[in-house]
Amino acid sequence: MKRRLEDARILMYSHDTFGLGHLRRCRTIAHALVEDYRGLNVLIISGATIAGAFDYRARVDFVKVPSVIKLRDGEYTSMASHIDLQETMKMRQSIIRHTAETFQPDIFIVDKEPMGLKGEVEETLQYLKARGTTLVLGMRDVMDAPYLLDAEWKRNNAFQKIDQFYDRVWVYGPPDFYDPLVGLDVPSGVRRKMEFVGFLQRSVSTLGTKSEHVPDEDYILVTTGGGGDGADLVSDVLGAFEQDDTLQHKTLIVLGPYMPAKERNHLIERANKIACLQVIEFDNKMEELIAGAKGVVAMGGYNTYCEILSFDKPALIIPRTRPREEQLIRAQRASELGLVDMLLPEESADPRQLAAALKRLPTRAPPSASGENMRLEGLVHISRIIGDWFDDRDHYPPLSVVAE
């Protein structure tokens, strides 16, 4: 059974300058909503260079804005080297505003960045608020270390603008896991708008063909997400295999589409010398690879963490610690709760220590054995909230129930 909405429209914004996390989170929410509501259309604005590499359900589409990438020092540059960053930002801002004017969404959901990359969605927020669109800011369970987030948000006057523009602030995690604004002086107006919806549960996609990369035998999966900063993790894993020849478990390594070519080629050359290793660059069916694995080694970004919980997989997290501490904080908290094992980057750089951790991984108890309630309720809660909003709008007729 599905409920029907008559020509309801949701616009989502995903700035996507480093990795795939924002787009994958938006896509997950969009797919869940069109699954629950007939007549609903979702459009995602994305800066991801490979936004078109993913499958999308009917009534979910994307608009690609020119790509901007974040460098390791935290600065930004245009993906097209012949176009000035300022010109690229003007194009992005114009496309975002024009898309909103043309699409006329009922709800606008912005992922993580309150005013978008370098403030590019503020003008669109002003326009949509004036026409009565419901404006939602979505936050990860962990944004960053409080001292880093506080400094960034003070520079951008973020709290005042959140209070000014947004109707709701969704936190994509449960309140007892982590508060993304802990340690900050949060205005009462912003606190009142915050709602902890829970982690976003993942499932194996039924869209398109199955992944061609799932090994026929039991395997450990090593994933770096987008891969832009994942070379050290993969290098450490290869070092463990090179150091300890008793480490022979089949291992599938996904480098990520954004790993620099020089690093990628060097790692592939090393991996080719070890028989039990299989290396691929990218798979748009990561849920399938995680679901089939005996254990997962990852940096612990938001999406991978949700997948580890959703498929209840033993996991070893080796978090990135710079320029953001988001992955470190999430890994430390999950490790405290007994949901995952964790090594710091300096620990994983020791081949013997990492080899021992890799040997333990396939027989480690899954997250569910910790006794913690993993709260994979985010998609259900978001769907209910969206339905209630449309029910309450005077210009919308009551939702009807239709059989599929």
Backbone torsions as a table, in degrees:
resi	resn	phi	psi	omega
1	MET	NA	136.9	175.6
2	LYS	-129.1	150.4	170.8
3	ARG	-90.9	153.1	-177.2
4	ARG	-113.0	135.1	171.7
5	LEU	-116.0	135.0	-178.9
6	GLU	-85.2	109.1	175.4
7	ASP	50.2	46.0	175.8
8	ALA	-84.3	143.7	-174.4
9	ARG	-134.2	132.6	175.3
10	ILE	-123.3	129.1	175.1
11	LEU	-106.2	135.7	178.3
12	MET	-123.1	147.7	-179.8
13	TYR	-123.9	129.7	-178.6
14	SER	-136.1	107.5	-169.4
15	HIS	-70.5	-36.5	169.4
16	ASP	51.1	77.5	175.7
17	THR	-111.7	-15.7	-176.8
18	PHE	-152.8	109.5	179.8
19	GLY	86.8	-169.5	-173.6
20	LEU	-120.3	5.2	-170.9
21	GLY	-59.6	-44.9	-174.7
22	HIS	-67.9	-46.7	179.8
23	LEU	-63.0	-44.7	-178.3
24	ARG	-64.2	-35.9	178.0
25	ARG	-67.2	-46.5	178.7
26	CYS	-61.1	-43.2	-179.1
27	ARG	-62.7	-40.0	178.5
28	THR	-61.0	-46.2	179.2
29	ILE	-64.2	-45.4	-178.8
30	ALA	-59.8	-44.3	-179.0
31	HIS	-63.9	-40.3	179.6
32	ALA	-64.6	-38.7	-176.9
33	LEU	-70.4	-43.7	179.5
34	VAL	-71.3	-22.5	174.3
35	GLU	-68.7	-35.2	-176.7
36	ASP	-86.9	-26.6	-173.3
37	TYR	-128.8	116.2	171.8
38	ARG	-74.5	148.1	179.9
39	GLY	85.2	-7.3	177.8
40	LEU	-89.0	135.1	175.8
41	ASN	-120.2	135.1	-179.6
42	VAL	-122.7	132.0	177.9
43	LEU	-122.3	127.3	-178.0
44	ILE	-107.6	124.9	172.5
45	ILE	-91.4	123.2	-174.0
46	SER	-137.6	144.1	173.9
47	GLY	-101.5	6.6	-177.4
48	ALA	-69.1	131.6	-178.4
49	THR	-64.2	-27.1	-177.6
50	ILE	-114.0	32.6	178.9
51	ALA	-56.2	-33.1	-178.3
52	GLY	-78.2	-3.2	-178.8
53	ALA	-81.7	-10.6	-178.6
54	PHE	-97.7	154.7	173.1
55	ASP	-83.1	146.6	178.0
56	TYR	-127.8	140.5	176.7
57	ARG	-66.8	160.2	171.3
58	ALA	-57.0	140.1	-179.2
59	ARG	75.3	11.8	168.5
60	VAL	-122.7	128.4	179.0
61	ASP	-142.0	173.8	179.6
62	PHE	-136.2	153.3	171.5
63	VAL	-114.8	124.7	-177.8
64	LYS	-91.9	125.3	171.6
65	VAL	-101.0	156.4	-179.2
66	PRO	-53.1	138.6	-172.6
67	SER	-80.8	138.3	172.1
68	VAL	-122.7	135.3	-179.3
69	ILE	-113.3	145.5	175.6
70	LYS	-93.1	129.0	178.4
71	LEU	-82.3	168.9	-176.7
72	ARG	-64.2	-23.5	179.0
73	ASP	-85.0	3.5	178.4
74	GLY	91.7	-7.7	177.9
75	GLU	-81.9	164.8	-178.3
76	TYR	-114.6	153.4	173.5
77	THR	-148.3	153.9	178.1
78	SER	-69.8	139.6	178.3
79	MET	-65.4	-34.8	176.5
80	ALA	-86.8	106.1	-172.0
81	SER	-61.8	-21.3	-178.3
82	HIS	-87.1	-2.6	179.9
83	ILE	-113.2	130.1	-179.9
84	ASP	-63.3	144.5	-179.2
85	LEU	-57.5	-41.2	-179.1
86	GLN	-63.1	-40.3	177.9
87	GLU	-66.1	-40.3	177.8
88	THR	-61.2	-43.0	-179.6
89	MET	-64.5	-37.5	177.3
90	LYS	-62.9	-41.8	178.5
91	MET	-64.2	-45.2	-180.0
92	ARG	-59.6	-47.9	-178.5
93	GLN	-60.0	-42.0	-179.6
94	SER	-66.1	-42.8	-180.0
95	ILE	-65.0	-41.6	-179.7
96	ILE	-62.0	-47.7	-179.4
97	ARG	-63.6	-45.5	-178.5
98	HIS	-64.1	-38.6	177.9
99	THR	-61.8	-45.0	179.5
100	ALA	-63.4	-40.9	-179.8
101	GLU	-65.3	-37.6	-177.7
102	THR	-79.2	-42.8	-174.9
103	PHE	-76.8	-32.0	179.1
104	GLN	52.8	65.5	-176.0
105	PRO	-73.7	152.0	171.3
106	ASP	-80.7	-32.4	-178.5
107	ILE	-135.2	138.4	177.1
108	PHE	-122.7	119.1	-178.4
109	ILE	-111.4	119.7	-178.7
110	VAL	-105.0	128.9	-177.5
111	ASP	-90.8	115.3	167.7
112	LYS	71.0	-53.9	-174.3
113	GLU	-88.7	110.1	-172.7
114	PRO	-54.5	-41.8	179.1
115	MET	-109.6	13.5	-178.7
116	GLY	78.0	178.5	179.6
117	LEU	-63.0	120.3	179.2
118	LYS	52.0	34.1	175.1
119	GLY	77.1	18.9	-170.6
120	GLU	-71.3	-16.0	-179.9
121	VAL	-102.4	-0.3	-176.6
122	GLU	-60.3	-44.4	179.2
123	GLU	-60.8	-40.4	178.6
124	THR	-68.1	-38.2	176.4
125	LEU	-61.5	-43.1	177.8
126	GLN	-59.2	-46.4	-179.2
127	TYR	-62.4	-48.1	-176.2
128	LEU	-69.2	-36.4	178.5
129	LYS	-63.9	-38.4	-179.8
130	ALA	-64.8	-28.4	-179.7
131	ARG	-97.0	6.1	172.0
132	GLY	90.0	12.9	177.0
133	THR	-67.2	139.5	174.0
134	THR	-76.4	125.9	-174.1
135	LEU	-110.9	126.6	-175.5
136	VAL	-126.1	132.8	170.5
137	LEU	-103.9	125.7	177.4
138	GLY	-103.7	130.2	-179.9
139	MET	-117.2	145.1	168.5
140	ARG	-64.0	165.0	173.1
141	ASP	-58.5	-37.1	177.6
142	VAL	-125.9	125.8	177.4
143	MET	-90.9	-55.6	179.6
144	ASP	-174.1	176.5	173.7
145	ALA	-59.6	138.9	-176.0
146	PRO	-52.1	-41.6	-176.7
147	TYR	-67.6	-30.9	178.2
148	LEU	-77.1	-44.5	-179.6
149	LEU	-66.6	-39.7	-179.5
150	ASP	-60.4	-45.5	-179.6
151	ALA	-64.4	-42.7	-178.7
152	GLU	-65.4	-44.7	-176.6
153	TRP	-73.2	-30.1	174.9
154	LYS	-67.2	-40.3	177.1
155	ARG	-59.6	-37.5	-175.0
156	ASN	-97.7	4.8	-179.7
157	ASN	53.0	41.5	-169.2
158	ALA	-64.5	-44.4	-175.2
159	PHE	-62.5	-43.0	179.4
160	GLN	-60.8	-39.6	-177.1
161	LYS	-75.3	-34.6	174.4
162	ILE	-61.2	-46.4	180.0
163	ASP	-63.3	-36.4	-177.6
164	GLN	-71.2	-42.8	-169.9
165	PHE	-100.2	-43.5	-164.9
166	TYR	-86.2	142.3	175.4
167	ASP	-86.7	-36.3	179.8
168	ARG	-139.7	153.8	171.6
169	VAL	-125.7	113.5	178.2
170	TRP	-94.4	133.1	172.6
171	VAL	-105.2	121.9	-175.7
172	TYR	-83.8	58.5	178.4
173	GLY	-173.0	168.1	179.0
174	PRO	-85.3	152.6	-176.4
175	PRO	-64.9	-26.4	-177.5
176	ASP	-86.7	0.0	174.3
177	PHE	-89.6	-55.4	179.3
178	TYR	-166.7	146.3	174.2
179	ASP	-102.2	115.0	-175.4
180	PRO	-63.6	-16.7	-179.1
181	LEU	-110.7	20.0	178.5
182	VAL	-60.9	139.4	177.8
183	GLY	84.0	-3.0	178.5
184	LEU	-104.8	152.5	177.6
185	ASP	-84.2	88.4	-172.5
186	VAL	-86.9	123.1	177.3
187	PRO	-59.1	146.7	-177.4
188	SER	-61.2	-32.6	178.8
189	GLY	-62.8	-37.4	178.2
190	VAL	-72.6	-42.1	179.3
191	ARG	-58.6	-39.8	-178.7
192	ARG	-64.5	-27.9	-178.3
193	LYS	-84.4	-11.9	-174.4
194	MET	-78.5	137.1	177.3
195	GLU	-138.8	121.1	177.8
196	PHE	-84.6	107.9	-173.7
197	VAL	-90.4	-18.4	-176.9
198	GLY	104.7	167.2	179.0
199	PHE	-66.3	152.7	-178.8
200	LEU	-90.5	108.4	-177.1
201	GLN	-68.1	143.0	179.4
202	ARG	-113.0	156.1	176.3
203	SER	-142.1	164.3	178.1
204	VAL	-72.6	127.2	-177.1
205	SER	-69.6	142.3	174.8
206	THR	-101.3	4.1	-179.4
207	LEU	-77.9	141.0	173.0
208	GLY	64.3	-156.3	-178.8
209	THR	-88.5	163.6	176.8
210	LYS	-74.4	159.6	177.8
211	SER	-62.5	139.5	177.9
212	GLU	-92.8	3.5	-173.7
213	HIS	-103.9	-3.8	-178.3
214	VAL	-69.2	118.9	-179.7
215	PRO	-63.7	156.1	-179.6
216	ASP	-78.0	-18.7	-178.5
217	GLU	-112.7	170.1	176.4
218	ASP	-56.5	139.9	-177.0
219	TYR	-147.4	155.8	168.0
220	ILE	-97.2	139.5	177.8
221	LEU	-104.4	130.4	173.0
222	VAL	-113.7	119.0	-178.3
223	THR	-130.3	140.3	179.8
224	THR	-112.4	14.5	-176.7
225	GLY	68.4	-129.8	178.4
226	GLY	-65.6	-28.3	174.1
227	GLY	90.9	-5.0	-178.1
228	GLY	-59.3	-31.0	178.5
229	ASP	-124.5	27.4	-173.5
230	GLY	-99.1	-0.5	-174.6
231	ALA	-63.3	-36.2	-178.7
232	ASP	-64.7	-41.5	178.8
233	LEU	-61.2	-48.4	-178.7
234	VAL	-64.3	-41.0	178.9
235	SER	-60.9	-40.0	177.9
236	ASP	-64.0	-42.4	178.6
237	VAL	-62.3	-44.8	177.7
238	LEU	-61.6	-39.0	178.5
239	GLY	-61.5	-37.2	178.3
240	ALA	-65.2	-43.3	178.4
241	PHE	-67.1	-37.2	179.4
242	GLU	-68.1	-34.0	-176.8
243	GLN	-79.2	-37.0	-171.6
244	ASP	-120.2	101.7	-176.5
245	ASP	-78.1	-0.8	172.7
246	THR	-86.7	-6.1	177.3
247	LEU	-85.0	98.2	-170.6
248	GLN	-129.8	17.8	179.2
249	HIS	-71.4	135.0	176.9
250	LYS	-54.1	128.7	-176.0
251	THR	-135.1	126.1	177.3
252	LEU	-102.5	121.9	-178.4
253	ILE	-109.6	123.3	175.9
254	VAL	-106.5	111.4	-173.0
255	LEU	-71.5	-35.2	-175.7
256	GLY	99.5	141.5	-173.1
257	PRO	-70.8	-16.7	-176.5
258	TYR	-101.0	7.2	177.8
259	MET	-68.6	130.6	179.8
260	PRO	-56.0	142.2	-172.8
261	ALA	-58.0	-40.4	-178.0
262	LYS	-62.3	-45.2	179.1
263	GLU	-67.5	-42.1	-179.4
264	ARG	-59.9	-47.8	-178.0
265	ASN	-63.4	-39.1	179.6
266	HIS	-65.5	-42.2	-179.1
267	LEU	-67.9	-39.7	177.7
268	ILE	-62.7	-40.6	179.1
269	GLU	-60.6	-42.3	178.1
270	ARG	-67.8	-43.4	-176.2
271	ALA	-66.0	-31.6	-178.1
272	ASN	-64.1	-15.5	-179.5
273	LYS	-88.2	-2.7	-176.5
274	ILE	-118.7	116.6	-167.9
275	ALA	-63.6	-34.1	-173.5
276	CYS	-84.8	1.0	-178.5
277	LEU	-99.9	138.7	173.2
278	GLN	-125.2	129.4	-176.3
279	VAL	-120.3	130.0	171.9
280	ILE	-128.2	161.9	-178.4
281	GLU	-87.5	-41.9	-172.0
282	PHE	-160.4	147.8	171.8
283	ASP	-145.0	126.9	-178.9
284	ASN	-82.1	8.7	177.6
285	LYS	-118.7	50.5	-176.6
286	MET	-60.0	-33.4	178.3
287	GLU	-57.3	-39.4	-179.4
288	GLU	-66.5	-40.7	-180.0
289	LEU	-66.5	-40.2	179.3
290	ILE	-70.2	-40.7	-179.8
291	ALA	-60.4	-32.6	-176.9
292	GLY	-88.6	-8.4	-173.5
293	ALA	-80.8	151.4	172.8
294	LYS	-80.8	-21.0	178.1
295	GLY	-167.9	159.1	-175.5
296	VAL	-127.8	132.6	171.8
297	VAL	-110.8	124.6	-173.5
298	ALA	-153.3	169.7	176.4
299	MET	-85.6	-16.1	172.1
300	GLY	85.5	34.5	169.2
301	GLY	-65.9	169.3	-171.7
302	TYR	-57.6	-49.2	-175.1
303	ASN	-64.8	-44.9	179.3
304	THR	-62.6	-38.8	179.2
305	TYR	-63.3	-43.2	177.6
306	CYS	-62.3	-37.0	178.9
307	GLU	-68.7	-39.1	177.2
308	ILE	-60.5	-44.6	178.1
309	LEU	-68.8	-43.2	-176.2
310	SER	-61.3	-41.1	-178.0
311	PHE	-98.1	4.2	173.5
312	ASP	54.6	56.1	-174.8
313	LYS	-105.4	134.5	169.7
314	PRO	-54.7	135.8	-173.6
315	ALA	-140.2	144.5	171.3
316	LEU	-116.9	117.1	-177.6
317	ILE	-104.7	128.6	175.6
318	ILE	-122.6	91.2	-166.6
319	PRO	-78.4	152.1	167.0
320	ARG	-71.1	143.0	-179.8
321	THR	-117.9	-7.1	178.9
322	ARG	-142.6	148.8	-2.6
323	PRO	-79.5	-13.6	175.6
324	ARG	-105.6	155.2	179.3
325	GLU	-106.7	12.7	-178.6
326	GLU	-52.9	-52.0	-176.6
327	GLN	-64.8	-37.5	179.2
328	LEU	-62.6	-47.0	-178.7
329	ILE	-63.2	-45.2	-179.7
330	ARG	-62.2	-44.4	-178.8
331	ALA	-64.8	-41.7	179.6
332	GLN	-63.4	-43.0	-179.6
333	ARG	-67.0	-44.2	179.5
334	ALA	-64.8	-36.1	177.8
335	SER	-67.6	-41.0	176.3
336	GLU	-56.6	-38.9	-177.7
337	LEU	-82.9	-2.3	178.7
338	GLY	78.9	15.5	-177.2
339	LEU	-81.8	-30.8	-178.0
340	VAL	-143.7	165.9	166.4
341	ASP	-96.7	153.6	-178.3
342	MET	-138.5	140.6	167.0
343	LEU	-124.8	138.7	171.8
344	LEU	-72.7	156.0	-179.6
345	PRO	-53.6	-38.7	179.6
346	GLU	-68.6	-26.0	176.4
347	GLU	-77.8	-40.3	-179.7
348	SER	-70.1	-18.8	177.2
349	ALA	-71.5	-12.6	175.0
350	ASP	-87.9	108.5	-174.5
351	PRO	-56.1	-38.0	-178.3
352	ARG	-67.7	-43.2	-179.5
353	GLN	-65.1	-42.2	179.1
354	LEU	-69.1	-39.3	178.5
355	ALA	-59.9	-42.1	179.2
356	ALA	-63.6	-40.3	179.9
357	ALA	-66.8	-38.8	179.1
358	LEU	-66.6	-36.0	178.5
359	LYS	-68.0	-33.8	180.0
360	ARG	-75.5	-25.8	-167.5
361	LEU	-57.3	-48.7	-174.6
362	PRO	-62.0	-24.3	-178.5
363	THR	-104.0	4.1	177.1
364	ARG	-65.8	145.7	176.7
365	ALA	-64.9	144.1	178.9
366	PRO	-70.3	166.0	-179.4
367	PRO	-54.8	-34.7	-177.3
368	SER	-63.1	-23.6	-179.1
369	ALA	-72.7	-12.4	-178.6
370	SER	-70.6	-18.3	-176.8
371	GLY	85.3	-3.4	179.2
372	GLU	-80.5	144.3	171.7
373	ASN	-80.3	113.9	-172.3
374	MET	-80.8	-8.3	170.7
375	ARG	53.3	56.9	178.8
376	LEU	-91.3	62.4	-171.2
377	GLU	-115.8	2.1	-169.8
378	GLY	-58.6	-45.9	-176.2
379	LEU	-67.3	-39.0	178.6
380	VAL	-64.1	-44.7	-179.0
381	HIS	-66.1	-42.9	179.3
382	ILE	-61.6	-43.7	179.6
383	SER	-60.9	-42.5	178.9
384	ARG	-64.6	-42.6	179.6
385	ILE	-61.0	-46.0	-179.8
386	ILE	-60.6	-45.0	179.0
387	GLY	-60.6	-42.3	179.0
388	ASP	-63.4	-39.4	179.8
389	TRP	-62.6	-46.7	-179.5
390	PHE	-67.8	-32.8	175.7
391	ASP	-61.0	-37.6	-173.2
392	ASP	-81.9	-13.2	-175.1
393	ARG	-79.2	127.0	-175.4
394	ASP	-59.6	-34.6	-173.9
395	HIS	-85.6	3.2	176.0
396	TYR	-107.7	132.8	174.0
397	PRO	-68.8	161.9	178.6
398	PRO	-56.1	146.7	177.1
399	LEU	-67.3	136.6	176.0
400	SER	-103.1	152.5	178.5
401	VAL	-101.6	127.8	-179.1
402	VAL	-126.0	146.3	177.4
403	ALA	-84.8	137.2	177.5
404	GLU	-79.5	NA	NA
